[in-house]
Amino acid sequence: MNTFEPTSLDRRDLILARAYYFAYLGGWGFILPFINLFYVGLGLNGKQIGTISAASSLVGLVLAPVLVSEVKKRPNPERYLQWALALGAIAYLLIGQQTSFWPIIVIVFFQAMTMSGLVPISDSMAVSVANASGTGYGSVRVWSSVGWIISVLAAGWLIERLGFAAGFGGVSLGFLAACVLVFFIRPRHFAGMQAAVGQPKASLFVTVGRVVRDPILLAFAIALIFIGFLNNGVLQFENVYLSELGASKSLISVAGILSAVVELPFMLWADKIVRRVSAPRLMLLAFVIIILQRLLVLLFPSIASIMIARFIGGTSFSFYTVAFIGLISSRTQPNETGTVLALYTITISGLVSMLAAPVSGAIFDAVGARWLYALSLTGYSIGLLSLGLASCKAQKESYANDH
């Protein structure tokens, strides 16, 4: 019988990790839903906006997995996280002061250099803290949704009255708060579990080899490539589309929290589901729900349909996020998880976004936002097919081996 009981330090780290996600990912809500509106307001076109996104992706393409692999080998990897958050905060303040394309793209390039490992190292920490506390990743990640709801609502109100500088200031404060919180989380959660169990340090090439040899991980990578390329336009321009349809910034901020409100219960529920079914199955369910969301907006293009899709999106995002972490962490060694997360969240995403962002911007300029939903639907359908076939094959092989 399992008598596992987290210690007081484990519980303290859990509270701090939740507060970290509240400030760090939640704080992004001050600007991410409005950043492309800021660019459009400066007079930038779709191609230029896509190029800004591609510049960020280009840096993370190779740098993130190498950086995460190297940072994990250092005595104090959490210090990198703090520097990344602090410099990222300064970069956002600088971007908010710009009025033209070239200064923005230079700042974004250097910001991406400092922040390229932020997401995988944070997620690796959250998995470690959750495991030590006897909870799931979703119980930590859900607090970013709470922070997102508060920051997006506040940003919509503030930006309409004070301008975009308020949004850039808000995300910077969130990053700085997260930077301070890192001081109080035990360093072992950032270094990974290899030191505790005597596992060797993971090399980048060995980690990539594991991904290539694992049919589920490989199929998931293929799915992410098609999804990342064909869904890029919706990610970039949905809020611009809402604005074109007549939505105010306050209404856009409400649209930005609809998904997060639904995430609050579903993120915790997803933790329970992923224990009962496999992470690939939960991911497939998320793909199906997202396909239905895209189909809704494609067939009925309006503010109302986008708002409904955003509301439904809380379910799919919760399932997707928990399944994503569960799929990778369950199929890698603890000393490899952070590097594999970097490969998937930054390198694959960066490579695809670097190519897709300018193309999506050109498509937006040429035919408008509606047909970006058709491309997104196609991408998720290919992802569903890729991961679904690999999962079925793995299940058949497992059954044959057992019998």
C-alpha positions in Angstrom: 0.0 0.0 0.0 1.3 3.4 -0.9 1.9 5.5 2.2 3.6 8.4 0.4 3.2 11.7 2.3 4.7 14.9 1.1 6.8 16.8 3.5 6.2 20.4 4.6 9.0 21.5 2.2 7.3 19.7 -0.7 4.0 21.5 0.1 5.8 24.8 0.3 7.5 24.2 -3.1 4.1 23.4 -4.5 2.6 26.7 -3.3 5.6 28.6 -4.7 5.5 26.8 -8.0 1.8 27.7 -8.4 2.6 31.3 -7.5 5.4 31.2 -10.1 3.1 30.1 -12.8 0.5 32.6 -11.7 3.0 35.4 -12.2 5.0 34.1 -15.1 2.5 32.6 -17.5 -0.4 34.4 -16.1 1.5 37.7 -16.4 1.8 37.1 -20.2 -1.9 37.8 -20.4 -1.1 41.6 -20.0 0.3 41.7 -23.6 0.0 38.5 -25.6 -3.6 38.9 -26.6 -2.9 42.4 -27.7 0.6 42.3 -29.1 -0.5 42.0 -32.7 -3.0 44.8 -32.2 -0.1 46.9 -31.0 1.9 46.0 -34.2 -1.1 46.8 -36.4 -1.6 50.1 -34.7 2.0 51.0 -35.6 1.1 50.4 -39.2 2.9 47.0 -39.7 1.4 44.6 -42.2 0.9 40.9 -41.9 4.2 40.0 -43.5 6.1 42.2 -41.0 4.2 40.8 -38.0 5.0 37.3 -39.2 8.7 38.2 -39.7 8.8 39.4 -36.0 7.4 36.0 -34.9 9.9 34.2 -37.2 12.9 36.1 -35.8 12.0 34.8 -32.3 11.5 31.3 -33.6 14.8 31.3 -35.5 16.8 31.9 -32.2 15.0 29.2 -30.3 15.3 26.7 -33.1 18.7 25.4 -32.2 19.6 27.3 -29.0 16.8 26.0 -26.7 17.6 22.3 -26.5 21.3 23.0 -26.3 20.8 25.6 -23.7 18.5 23.5 -21.6 20.9 20.5 -21.8 23.8 22.7 -20.7 21.9 24.6 -18.0 20.8 21.3 -16.4 24.5 20.4 -16.0 25.3 23.5 -14.1 25.2 23.7 -10.2 22.5 26.4 -10.1 20.3 26.1 -13.3 17.7 28.3 -11.5 19.9 31.3 -11.9 19.5 31.1 -15.7 15.8 31.2 -15.2 16.0 34.3 -13.1 18.3 36.1 -15.7 15.9 35.1 -18.5 12.9 36.5 -16.6 14.6 39.7 -15.7 16.0 40.4 -19.2 12.7 39.4 -20.7 10.9 41.9 -18.6 13.3 44.7 -19.7 12.8 43.6 -23.4 9.1 43.9 -23.1 9.4 47.5 -21.7 11.7 48.4 -24.6 9.3 46.9 -27.2 6.5 49.0 -25.8 8.5 52.2 -26.5 9.2 51.4 -30.2 7.3 52.9 -33.2 8.8 51.1 -36.2 9.6 47.6 -37.5 13.4 47.3 -37.3 14.0 48.3 -33.6 11.3 45.8 -32.6 12.7 42.9 -34.5 16.2 43.6 -33.1 14.8 43.6 -29.5 12.7 40.5 -30.1 15.8 38.7 -31.5 17.9 39.4 -28.3 14.9 38.7 -26.1 14.5 35.3 -27.7 18.2 34.5 -27.0 17.7 35.1 -23.3 14.3 33.4 -23.0 14.6 30.4 -25.3 14.9 27.9 -22.4 12.3 29.5 -20.2 9.3 27.3 -21.0 10.9 23.8 -20.9 12.9 24.5 -17.7 9.8 25.9 -16.0 7.7 22.9 -17.1 10.5 20.5 -16.0 10.5 22.2 -12.6 6.7 22.0 -12.3 6.7 18.3 -13.1 9.3 17.7 -10.4 7.5 19.7 -7.8 4.1 18.0 -8.6 5.7 14.5 -8.4 7.3 15.3 -5.1 3.9 16.6 -3.8 1.9 13.7 -5.0 -0.1 15.9 -7.4 -0.3 16.3 -11.2 1.3 18.9 -13.5 -2.2 20.3 -14.1 -2.5 21.3 -10.4 0.4 23.7 -10.9 -0.3 24.8 -14.5 -3.9 25.7 -13.7 -2.6 28.7 -11.7 -1.4 30.3 -14.9 -5.0 30.3 -16.0 -6.0 32.1 -12.8 -3.3 34.7 -13.5 -4.2 34.9 -17.1 -7.9 35.7 -16.3 -6.9 38.5 -14.0 -4.2 40.0 -16.2 -6.2 39.9 -19.5 -9.2 41.6 -17.9 -7.0 44.2 -16.3 -5.0 44.7 -19.5 -8.1 45.3 -21.6 -9.3 48.0 -19.2 -5.9 49.6 -18.8 -4.9 49.6 -22.5 -8.1 51.3 -23.5 -7.4 54.1 -21.0 -3.6 54.3 -20.8 -2.4 52.7 -24.0 -0.3 49.6 -24.8 2.5 50.8 -22.4 0.3 49.5 -19.5 0.2 46.0 -21.0 4.0 45.9 -21.5 4.4 47.2 -17.9 2.1 44.5 -16.6 3.9 41.6 -18.2 7.2 43.0 -17.0 6.0 43.1 -13.4 4.7 39.5 -13.7 8.2 38.3 -14.9 10.0 40.2 -12.1 7.6 38.6 -9.5 8.3 35.2 -10.9 12.1 35.9 -10.8 11.8 36.6 -7.0 9.8 33.5 -6.4 12.5 31.3 -7.9 14.8 32.2 -5.0 12.5 30.2 -2.6 11.9 27.0 -4.6 14.5 24.3 -3.8 17.2 24.0 -6.5 16.8 20.3 -6.9 13.6 20.8 -8.8 15.4 22.8 -11.5 18.4 20.5 -11.7 16.1 17.5 -12.4 16.1 14.2 -10.6 19.3 12.7 -12.0 21.4 13.7 -9.1 19.0 12.0 -6.7 18.9 8.7 -8.4 22.5 8.6 -9.7 21.6 8.8 -13.4 24.2 10.2 -15.9 23.8 13.6 -17.4 21.8 13.4 -20.6 23.5 14.5 -23.8 21.6 16.2 -26.6 22.4 13.6 -29.2 21.3 10.7 -27.0 18.1 12.5 -26.2 17.3 13.1 -29.9 18.1 9.5 -30.6 15.5 8.4 -28.1 12.8 10.6 -29.8 13.6 9.1 -33.2 13.5 5.5 -31.9 10.2 6.0 -30.1 7.3 5.7 -32.5 4.9 7.7 -30.3 7.3 10.5 -29.8 8.2 10.6 -33.5 4.5 10.6 -34.6 3.8 13.4 -32.1 6.7 15.4 -33.5 5.3 14.9 -37.0 1.9 16.0 -35.7 3.3 19.1 -34.2 5.1 20.1 -37.4 1.9 20.1 -39.4 -0.2 21.7 -36.7 2.4 24.3 -36.0 2.6 25.3 -39.7 -1.1 25.3 -40.5 -2.4 26.7 -37.2 0.1 29.6 -37.1 -2.2 32.0 -38.8 -5.1 31.6 -36.3 -2.7 32.0 -33.4 -1.3 35.3 -34.9 -4.4 36.9 -36.3 -7.5 35.7 -34.4 -7.6 38.8 -32.2 -7.0 41.0 -35.2 -9.9 39.2 -36.8 -12.1 39.9 -33.8 -11.1 43.6 -34.1 -12.0 43.6 -37.8 -15.4 42.1 -36.9 -16.0 45.0 -34.6 -14.9 43.7 -31.2 -13.5 46.3 -28.7 -10.4 45.8 -26.7 -12.5 45.1 -23.7 -14.4 42.4 -25.6 -11.1 41.0 -26.9 -9.9 40.7 -23.3 -13.1 38.9 -22.4 -12.5 36.5 -25.3 -9.0 36.0 -24.0 -10.3 34.7 -20.6 -13.1 32.5 -21.8 -10.8 29.6 -22.4 -8.9 30.2 -19.1 -12.2 30.2 -17.1 -13.0 26.7 -18.4 -9.4 25.6 -17.8 -9.8 26.0 -14.0 -11.8 22.8 -13.5 -10.7 21.0 -16.6 -6.9 21.3 -16.0 -7.4 19.4 -12.7 -9.8 16.9 -14.3 -7.2 16.3 -17.0 -4.7 15.2 -14.4 -7.2 12.5 -13.3 -8.0 11.5 -16.9 -4.4 11.1 -18.0 -3.9 8.6 -15.1 -6.9 6.5 -16.3 -6.2 6.6 -20.0 -2.9 7.1 -21.8 -1.5 10.5 -22.6 -1.7 9.9 -26.4 -5.4 9.1 -26.1 -6.1 12.3 -24.2 -4.1 14.2 -26.8 -6.2 12.7 -29.6 -9.3 13.8 -27.8 -7.9 17.4 -27.6 -7.2 17.3 -31.4 -10.8 16.3 -32.1 -12.2 19.1 -30.0 -9.9 21.7 -31.6 -11.0 20.5 -35.1 -14.6 21.2 -34.1 -13.7 24.6 -32.8 -12.0 25.6 -36.1 -14.9 24.1 -38.1 -17.4 26.3 -36.2 -15.6 29.5 -37.0 -15.0 28.5 -40.6 -18.7 27.8 -41.2 -20.1 30.7 -39.1 -17.5 33.5 -39.1 -18.6 36.0 -36.4 -17.7 37.4 -33.0 -20.2 35.0 -31.4 -18.7 31.9 -33.0 -15.2 32.9 -32.0 -16.3 33.5 -28.5 -18.0 30.1 -28.4 -14.9 28.4 -29.8 -12.8 30.1 -27.2 -15.1 28.8 -24.5 -14.9 25.3 -25.8 -11.1 25.8 -26.2 -10.7 25.7 -22.4 -11.4 22.0 -22.5 -9.1 21.2 -25.4 -6.3 23.4 -24.1 -6.5 21.7 -20.7 -6.4 18.2 -22.3 -3.7 19.2 -24.7 -1.4 20.8 -22.1 -1.6 18.0 -19.5 -1.3 15.3 -22.2 1.7 17.1 -23.8 3.6 17.0 -20.6 2.4 13.6 -19.7 3.3 12.1 -23.0 6.9 13.4 -23.0 7.6 12.8 -19.3 6.2 9.2 -19.4 8.4 8.3 -22.4 11.7 9.8 -21.3 14.1 9.4 -18.4 13.9 12.1 -15.8 17.4 13.4 -16.8 16.2 13.8 -20.4 12.7 15.3 -19.9 13.8 18.9 -19.9 15.8 18.6 -23.1 13.0 16.7 -24.9 10.5 19.4 -23.8 12.9 22.0 -25.3 13.0 20.0 -28.5 9.2 19.9 -28.8 8.2 23.3 -27.3 11.0 25.4 -28.7 12.9 23.7 -31.5 10.1 22.1 -33.5 7.8 25.0 -32.7 10.5 27.5 -33.6 11.5 25.8 -36.9 7.9 25.6 -38.0 6.9 29.1 -36.8 10.0 30.6 -38.6 8.7 29.2 -41.9 5.0 29.6 -41.2 4.8 33.1 -39.7 5.6 35.1 -42.8 3.5 32.7 -45.0 0.6 33.1 -42.6 1.0 36.8 -42.7 1.0 36.9 -46.5 -2.2 34.7 -46.6 -3.8 37.0 -44.1 -2.9 40.0 -46.3 -4.2 38.2 -49.4 -7.5 36.5 -48.4 -8.2 37.6 -44.8 -8.5 35.7 -41.6 -11.4 33.3 -42.2 -9.5 30.9 -44.4 -6.8 30.6 -41.8 -9.2 28.4 -39.9 -9.4 26.0 -42.9 -5.7 25.6 -42.8 -5.7 25.1 -39.0 -8.4 22.4 -39.3 -6.3 20.6 -41.9 -3.2 20.7 -39.7 -5.0 19.2 -36.7 -6.6 16.5 -38.9 -3.1 15.5 -40.1 -1.9 15.5 -36.5 -4.9 13.3 -35.4 -4.0 10.8 -38.2 -0.3 10.7 -37.4 -0.6 10.2 -33.6 -3.7 8.0 -34.0 -2.0 5.5 -36.3 1.1 5.4 -34.1 -1.0 4.8 -31.0 -3.0 2.1 -32.6 0.2 0.3 -33.8 1.8 0.6 -30.3 -1.4 -0.8 -28.7 -1.5 -3.8 -31.1 2.2 -4.5 -30.5 1.7 -4.3 -26.7 -1.3 -6.7 -26.9 0.6 -9.1 -29.1 3.6 -9.1 -26.6 1.2 -9.8 -23.7 -0.4 -12.7 -25.4 
